[in-house]
Amino acid sequence: MRPLLETLFARRAQAVIPPPVGAEIAGAVPVVTSFTFGLADPRLFPKADLARATAEVLAEDGDAALNYGGTFAGLIEVVQQLMRARGVEAQPENLLIGYGSGQILGLLPQVFVEPGDVVIVEGPTFMGAVSRFAAAGARLISIPVDGEGMVVDRLEEVLRELARQGIPPRFIYTIPTFHNPRGCTLSWPRRQKLLQLAAEYSVVVVEDEAYYDLRFVGDPLPSLAALDKEGWVLHVGTFSKIVAPGVRVGWACGHPEIIRRLEMFRSEGSLGPFLGRVVARYCGEGRLESHIQLLIRRYREKCHLMLEAIAQCFPPEVKVEAPGGGFFIWCELPPPLSANTLL
Ligand SMILES: Cc1ncc(COP(=O)(O)O)c(C=O)c1O
């Protein structure tokens, strides 16, 4: 790089450039299974139904689909139904549809973070989100996660200490269900405590529910958004894990003041009329629900196979936690084995 050019970049653009998400998929050797991201099984992508939905949209509504336009109202209705299943009656003003939940997570710092502001995250967590917060200059404070999700007692200590120092954290980023990469789900008492803390310390909770629908066992727990009576929770969802990541459609659901401000910084404008119509058409007539049921069956089988393989092949001292759903199985190596060294 020419040294002069480098000096023109804003400070946040001078950071080391992370590899693009999915970059390794493009050149992947098929026999290698990457555990780097929450990658769906391409054999489960609903290609035929998406092809049919695309043809129908072009045949019946092609002029509107291919013209300039706002987010398709039918897609907003689909997201309202998904939110209803998560216990939330969302109105259109509570919703923002974006190009994947990644776009929405990337917009959060624009709305909430000045360089040096504190953002609370989990440790470990989804780097795809947290690297965006860090790139905007957020000071990250990480709260440990165990088999029951974020350790909220530790969160309370941190919030108390920040309040004592007069530092208001901008938001708390959490993955309550089938955590990436911890596999765990935030327990019911911890959900209540987290919301109580959010209200007590006036801090927004961003709940990233990318895996919410992929539950293998038990009944779903209410989302934080469903339990939230005071508007502190911004719920983020995605079609990436229940349809396909390549469609790039996700959403945020929360207080209209937050939604409007996220929208302000979305330089691409609203979701394209073509994409919105195709996804909404695909999801109609119960297709999405039955596809989710298929995914649950297949991912449950894969999880069992993986757990069997781990039981057979890993040293018995490795601690393994079977997840209740989602894509991740958490293993802890016995000391002195180090994950970094093993990698
Ligand atoms: C927790 C979590 N949030 C968000 C995403 C990204 O979703 P999207 O494809 O909607 O940007 C992922 C993908 O791996 C994820 O694991």
The ligand as an ORCA input file, in Angstrom:
! r2SCAN-3c Opt
* xyz 0 1
  C     -25.204    -15.497     16.220
  C     -25.243    -15.107     14.783
  N     -25.790    -13.943     14.441
  C     -25.844    -13.539     13.159
  C     -25.315    -14.325     12.153
  C     -25.292    -13.773     10.735
  O     -26.482    -13.885     10.151
  P     -26.797    -13.211      8.724
  O     -26.470    -14.228      7.704
  O     -28.257    -12.921      8.857
  O     -25.989    -11.967      8.583
  C     -24.736    -15.541     12.456
  C     -24.143    -16.368     11.385
  O     -23.340    -17.218     11.601
  C     -24.686    -15.942     13.804
  O     -24.123    -17.097     14.155
*
